[in-house]
Amino acid sequence: MIDIKDIIEKQELLYSLAPFSEGVKALKRKTDLIDFVYSDLRQYGSLLTKEGAQSILEGNTVPDVPVFEHRLCEAHRKLLARFESKIDMDLDIDSIMLNEFCTILSGAELPPYREGSVLLYHLDYVPGDDDRISADLEEMFAGIRRASKGGEYADVCDKAAAVHMGIIKVYPYCGGFSELTARAGMQYELIRAGYFPVDIGAEEPDYNKACSDALRTGDASGFADMLRTAVFKKLHFFIDAAERGV
């Protein structure tokens, strides 16, 4: 099982190889965006391949891929740029930032809040009343900030998993945007901590099961383990590239 010590060792090894070549820097920019887009669309249920995602990001139209998924690819590019501006100001994620992420992903002027209580068959879960969404989000984010200040999240993967599952538990948006925005919040926390956008390596059914298990047990540690593995693999990938002098 990979733990935070393994990740820190990998990160220190990567930093010891700096300064990086222009090739490694270009590879990082390209891989970060592709991993961000491809992982998210896989968990969304898209059949888009990594090559297809790259082609769309290069400005091409990929046959048999819905227009909405083409738009989502470009939305992720905008979202990653927005992350960087927020991180430069060292901002904690909150409900206002979350709504901003959601409007970028949805393309709507206002966040598409869900209405009423719904049964989420894919998660075997019923979120709370819709009139509690804003209050529940604020309470959740405040709890994560308190826990973080108290040293509970020494491992950023635990914090990223808590943000992700907290958003899923409230389930503020309709049309699949709760999951998309929850993953955006998760990636934001990883990038803010100095890591990279990651591909968590799960197809939609496995992702839904991990979420369902965490909702049922109240324990997001299994999801955090998935993140640690993804972060470790991404660091290893860049170490290999830096050592080869790409």
PEZI-V348734 format. One record per residue. N is the residue number from 1. OMEGA is omega in whole degrees, 0 to 359 (none if undefined). Layout:
n=(N:N)
omega=(OMEGA:OMEGA)
This chain:
n=(1:2:3:4:5:6:7:8:9:10:11:12:13:14:15:16:17:18:19:20:21:22:23:24:25:26:27:28:29:30:31:32:33:34:35:36:37:38:39:40:41:42:43:44:45:46:47:48:49:50:51:52:53:54:55:56:57:58:59:60:61:62:63:64:65:66:67:68:69:70:71:72:73:74:75:76:77:78:79:80:81:82:83:84:85:86:87:88:89:90:91:92:93:94:95:96:97:98:99:100:101:102:103:104:105:106:107:108:109:110:111:112:113:114:115:116:117:118:119:120:121:122:123:124:125:126:127:128:129:130:131:132:133:134:135:136:137:138:139:140:141:142:143:144:145:146:147:148:149:150:151:152:153:154:155:156:157:158:159:160:161:162:163:164:165:166:167:168:169:170:171:172:173:174:175:176:177:178:179:180:181:182:183:184:185:186:187:188:189:190:191:192:193:194:195:196:197:198:199:200:201:202:203:204:205:206:207:208:209:210:211:212:213:214:215:216:217:218:219:220:221:222:223:224:225:226:227:228:229:230:231:232:233:234:235:236:237:238:239:240:241:242:243:244:245:246)
omega=(180:176:186:178:178:181:180:178:178:181:179:178:179:182:180:180:178:2:184:177:177:178:179:179:179:178:179:180:182:184:179:182:181:180:180:182:188:180:183:181:175:180:175:180:180:175:180:178:177:178:178:178:179:180:178:180:176:175:182:172:181:181:176:174:183:179:181:181:171:181:179:178:179:178:179:176:179:182:179:177:179:175:185:179:178:181:177:179:179:183:171:176:177:185:178:178:180:178:178:177:183:180:176:182:185:185:181:178:179:179:182:180:174:178:180:177:185:173:180:185:184:178:184:190:175:178:182:182:183:180:179:188:183:180:181:177:180:179:180:181:178:178:179:177:179:181:180:178:179:177:183:184:175:176:184:178:176:179:180:178:179:177:181:184:176:179:178:181:178:179:188:190:179:171:180:183:174:179:180:182:176:178:175:177:178:181:178:181:179:182:180:181:177:178:185:167:185:169:185:170:181:172:185:181:179:177:180:179:179:178:181:179:181:178:183:186:186:184:182:185:178:178:177:177:177:180:180:178:181:179:180:180:181:177:179:179:182:174:179:180:181:180:178:180:181:none)
